[in-house]
Amino acid sequence: MKFEIRERDRRALLLLGAAALVYGVLSFGLLPAFDKLKGSSGGVTEKEDQLRKYRRAVIRKGHYAELLQQARRNLADAELRFIRGDNPSLAAVELQTIVEDAAKKTGIELSQRNITPARKRDEVFNEITMALALDATPSQVSGFLAEIRNAPKFITVRSAQIAPAQVLMEAPKKGDFVKTMHANITIAALIPTAVRKS
């Protein structure tokens, strides 16, 4: 028995073979390559960011020594703003001198002062405080607080209680009423525990 393939079946077989070939090329060649390219495009942005970081590092490489020197100068300037902590007695005297100079500039008489010994605040700083009592006008008190804020050393007002020295029930019959305030102020200064080596 002789088996003969008709023309129509031959075309169908050729078409089936061509379809199988196209399917094989797409499945095993083009689609994996496309997936690989798609995955690579996601990594490109990551590589670009990494390249930018490397470029910044290369550009700044020469500036690091200069930046370190500038940071050391800034640190030395900032350390000059602290009261020296080598000797607690000298630190107390320096704080007292700054406060008394501020009082003299504003015309205030300090009626009471009490300096506490230096206490450890944290690993880097000790703190010394000074409690003051004074009677002055409102402008003198604000001027005194401004002088403390603008002092050459880093000093803060820890607490302030300000009240009128006398309560006025009615307007004075003769002359002007002088407003006097009574203030209890606590001033604090940070002193370094040790000199830093750079």
Order of alpha helices (4+ residues) and beta strands (2+ residues): alpha-alpha-alpha-alpha-beta-beta-beta-alpha-beta-beta
